Amino acid sequence: MRCWWCGDDALYVAYHDHEWGRPVHDDRRLFEKLCLEGFQAGLSWLTILRKRPAFRAAFEDFDIEAVAGFDDTRVERLVADPTIVRHRGKISSAINNARRSLEVIDEFGTLDAFVWRSQPPGEERPDTIRRATLERLGAPPAAHRLARELRRRGFTFVGAITVYAFMEAMGLVNDHLEGCAVRAQITG
């Protein structure tokens, strides 16, 4: 059994089975996902997933230092790139968030150390994960706390819903449904 949301699209199924919800501790992948969640705002994740190879090419595989160094000329090239989401505000946000990520890395040693301290305690999580539970849950307190902290540090496109999607994808929470084969793999 799989979670309902991936449907039967092969790319989405592969994402569900091999990426979503598995704990990630690599700074580059954490930064990439934070950026892509921002780009997703108002769009479907499948749209972003299909464009992910182009995003990786356009954003130097989400090398944080490289993206932090993007200038106005680079922004104009990205705005003109039809293979990605050409939203100037989201592009500028990714660059800003790279710069803010470098500040976080200076303070905490890694983006990973900063992000994972926001993993919610067990008492903030439902005992059983079912579709109805997730549909009424909304962003939990930990997502609101992390979103506030990110905004306080100058990050943009990091509302609680976006941050919660990031937390789910990066494994800070395991929102695979009860009975999903991946849930069992993650929880061991």
N, C-alpha and C positions, 0 to 999 in steps of 0.2 A: 504494500500500500504506500501511496505517496500523499503529500499534502495536495489539496485541491487546486491551489492557485497556479501550479505550473502547467495544468492542462496536458495536451499531448504534443506541443511544439517541441521538437527534438532539442533545440538550443536551450529552451527553458527547463526541460526535463534534466538535461546534463547539468545545468546550473544548480538546480535543486539537489540533484543526487551527489554532486562533487564539490560544491562550494558553499551554498547558502547554509548558514547556521554553524558551520565548522569554525572553531576558534582560529582566528588569525592574529599573529603577533608581529608581522612584518610591517615596518613603518610605511614602506612604499605602497603596499596593498591597502593598508588602512587609509592612507591619504587618498589613494585612487577612489576607494569606495565613498569616502566623504565627499569628494568632488562629484562623482557620478550621481550620488543621491541628490546633490544640489541641482545638477543638470536635469534630473528626472522630474523635478517639481512641475506639475501640470501635464506630465506625459506618463506613458506606461513604462514599467521597468523593462519590458521586452523590447521596446523601442531603443532604450539606452544599451541594453545587452547586445542587440544587433549592431550597434554603432561602436561598441567597446574597442574593437581592434583599431578603428579610425581614431578614437579618443586617445588610445595609447600611443599611436604614432604622432598625433598632433601635440600631445602633452609630454613628450620625451619619456614615455612609459611611466609617467607620474613620478619622475625623479623630483623630489621636493626642492632641492637646491636649484635645479634647472628651471622649474616652473616659477620659483620665486624670482628668478632673474629675467623673466619675460618682460619686454618693454612694449611701448605703444605700437611699434612696427609689428611685433609678433601678435598683438591683440588684433590688429587690422587683418593680418593673414588668417587668423583663426575665425574672425567674423565672416570672412569670405570663403571659408572651407565648407563645401556642401556635404562633406561626409560626417560632420559632427552637428551638434545642436548649436546653431549660430546666434546665440543670445549673448549680446555684449555684457549684460549684467552678470550672467552666469560664468562667462569666461573671465571677467574681471574678478569675480568671487573666487574662482579657483586659484588665480594668481595671488590674491590677498590671503587666501587660506594657506597657501604654501608659505608665505612670509610669516604668518601667525604660527604655523606648524614649526618653523625653525625656532621661533621664540620658545615654544613649548618644549622642543627638544633640548634647547639650551638649559631650560629650568629643570626638566625631569629626566634628561638623559636620552629618552626615546619618546616618540609619539605613543608607542605601545604602552609604556608605563603610565602615561597620562590618561589614555583612554580606558585601560583596563581597571583603573582604580574606581571607575564608574559602574562596574558590573553590579547589578542590583542584588541585594541580599535575598536569600530564599523566601523570607516572609513577605516580600513584595511581589512574588510570582504566584500565579495560580497553581493549585495542586495538580490539576489535570488540564492539559492543553487540547481543546477541541475547537472545531471551527467556530461554533457559536461563542465560545469563550474569547477567542481572538477578535471576532467581529464586534464584540461589545467592550472589549478591554480598553482600546485607545492607548495612547502613549502613557506608559507607567511613570511613577514618580522619578525613577532613575533617569529616564530620557529627558524629562523636564529639567532635572538638575544638571545633566551634562549639557543640554542645549543652552541653559542660562550661563554656565561656565564658559562655553565656547564663545557665546556672544559677548560676555564680559571681557574676554581676551581679544575681541575684534574680529572673530570669524563671522562670515555671512552665509546666508542660505542654510542655516542650521536650526530650524524650528524643531519643536519636540517630535513631530511626526517624522520628519526627515531623519532626525537623530535616532529615533526608535527603529526605523527601517535599517539604518546603519548598524545598530546594536544587534538586530536580528541576523543580518547578513554576516557580520563578523564574529558571531558566536558568543557575544556577551550575554545573550539570552538564547535558550533553545526553544524556539516556537514551532518546531516540527510537531505535527499532531501526534497524539497517542496512537500507536499502531503504525506510524510511518517508519519504514525500515531505517531511514537516516537518523531518526530520533534515537533509536536503539544503538546505532553505531556511535553517536556522539556521547550519549550518557553511559555507554559501555556496559 
